[in-house]
Amino acid sequence: MSNPIHINLNTISKNMLGNEQMMKNFVGMYLQHCHTDFEKLREAVLAENHEEISAKAHHIKPTMAYIGASALGQQFQDLENAGEEKDAITSITEKFHLLDSDFAEMLEELKSLYDSLS
């Protein structure tokens, strides 16, 4: 796997005690669940529901620490704050589109890591 931009391989390895099978299981489950959670966030943004935007971003944010994606974690925090502060939907949508692109790249990095593990 080439050097990832969004995830930190050392963080993932450390969190899984260096066990490759645990890493593969974790990443596999993570790929399933984080995609579903992100789609719920997308639905909240499309529905222009500030409370749900904040809640869904808050739900996803801490999981970024497990994969060492601190920059993405900050983007989720910013979106959570925007929902809490009832920022203009245009501003929230702009933040979400940037996050959407970075999140998709992160998913590709995780998929590549998953495929590289035995």
Secondary structure, DSSP 8 states (H G I E B T S, - for coil): ----SS--HHHHHHHTTT-HHHHHHHHHHHHHHHHHHHHHHHHHHHTT-HHHHHHHHHHHTTHHHHTT-HHHHHHHHHHHHHHHTT--HHHHHHHHHHHHHHHHHHHHHHHHHHHH--
